[in-house]
Amino acid sequence: FRATGGRAGQAGLFALRRASPARPAGARHISTLVLSGAETDVCVLATALAAVDLGFRVILAIDAVCSSSDQTHDALVQFYRSRLAIQVELASAEEIVGSWRR
């Protein structure tokens, strides 16, 4: 996968750019994406949904996301918990890092 942006005029709402219909270039051996970032209700959501569509296991570092609006951030956290619980796992950054040490 490649992050969008980088050059003027190429910014996007999600961090994955499709290089092929199945998987982004270079991601053939990657099965899980851990997401964090700003705008829980825009960029993070778009990236999570794109990653799910591409077949990745998605883990959202719930304490490593934020938004300019507390109200929509809280609504999206609830949305992840209630509607996307099968597609997107929620964990704290500490839990994620701790699982790598095992």
C-alpha positions as CSV (number, residue, x, y, z in Angstrom):
1,F,0.0,0.0,0.0
2,R,1.0,3.6,-0.4
3,A,-0.1,6.6,1.5
4,T,-2.1,9.1,-0.6
5,G,-0.9,12.7,-0.8
6,G,2.8,13.5,-1.0
7,R,2.5,15.6,-4.1
8,A,0.3,18.7,-4.5
9,G,-3.1,17.8,-5.9
10,Q,-3.0,14.2,-4.9
11,A,-4.5,14.3,-1.5
12,G,-7.3,11.9,-0.7
13,L,-9.6,11.0,2.2
14,F,-8.1,7.6,2.7
15,A,-4.6,6.3,3.1
16,L,-4.9,3.4,0.6
17,R,-4.6,3.8,-3.1
18,R,-5.7,0.9,-5.3
19,A,-2.9,-0.4,-7.5
20,S,-4.8,-3.4,-8.5
21,P,-8.4,-4.7,-8.1
22,A,-7.3,-7.1,-5.4
23,R,-4.6,-5.5,-3.3
24,P,-2.5,-2.4,-3.3
25,A,1.0,-2.9,-4.7
26,G,3.5,-4.4,-2.3
27,A,0.8,-5.6,0.1
28,R,0.6,-9.2,-0.9
29,H,2.0,-10.5,2.4
30,I,0.3,-8.0,4.6
31,S,-2.9,-9.3,6.2
32,T,-3.5,-6.8,9.1
33,L,-3.5,-3.0,9.2
34,V,-3.4,-1.1,12.5
35,L,-5.0,2.3,12.0
36,S,-4.6,5.6,13.9
37,G,-4.9,9.2,12.9
38,A,-6.9,12.3,12.8
39,E,-10.6,12.8,11.8
40,T,-12.1,9.6,13.1
41,D,-15.3,10.4,11.1
42,V,-13.6,11.2,7.8
43,C,-10.1,10.0,6.9
44,V,-9.9,7.2,9.5
45,L,-13.4,5.9,8.5
46,A,-12.6,6.0,4.8
47,T,-9.3,4.2,5.3
48,A,-10.9,1.5,7.5
49,L,-13.7,0.9,5.0
50,A,-11.2,0.7,2.1
51,A,-9.0,-1.7,4.0
52,V,-12.0,-3.9,4.9
53,D,-13.1,-3.9,1.2
54,L,-9.5,-4.9,0.2
55,G,-9.7,-7.9,2.6
56,F,-7.4,-6.7,5.4
57,R,-7.9,-7.4,9.0
58,V,-8.3,-4.0,10.5
59,I,-7.4,-3.0,14.1
60,L,-8.2,0.6,15.1
61,A,-6.1,2.0,17.9
62,I,-9.0,3.6,19.6
63,D,-7.0,5.9,21.9
64,A,-4.8,7.0,18.9
65,V,-7.6,8.6,16.8
66,C,-9.2,12.0,17.2
67,S,-11.5,14.4,15.4
68,S,-12.1,18.1,15.3
69,S,-15.6,17.4,16.6
70,D,-16.0,15.4,19.9
71,Q,-19.6,14.7,19.0
72,T,-18.9,13.0,15.6
73,H,-15.8,11.3,17.1
74,D,-17.9,9.8,19.8
75,A,-20.6,8.8,17.3
76,L,-18.1,7.1,15.1
77,V,-16.5,5.2,18.0
78,Q,-20.0,3.9,18.8
79,F,-20.5,3.1,15.1
80,Y,-17.3,1.0,15.0
81,R,-18.4,-0.8,18.2
82,S,-22.0,-1.5,17.1
83,R,-22.1,-1.7,13.3
84,L,-18.5,-2.6,12.3
85,A,-17.6,-4.9,15.2
86,I,-17.0,-7.9,12.9
87,Q,-15.0,-5.9,10.3
88,V,-12.9,-3.6,12.6
89,E,-11.4,-4.6,15.9
90,L,-10.9,-1.9,18.5
91,A,-7.9,-1.9,20.9
92,S,-5.8,0.5,22.8
93,A,-2.3,1.4,21.6
94,E,-1.0,-0.3,24.7
95,E,-2.9,-3.5,23.9
96,I,-1.6,-3.5,20.3
97,V,2.0,-2.9,21.2
98,G,1.7,-5.5,24.0
99,S,0.5,-8.1,21.6
100,W,3.6,-7.6,19.4
101,R,5.8,-8.5,22.4
102,R,4.3,-12.0,22.8
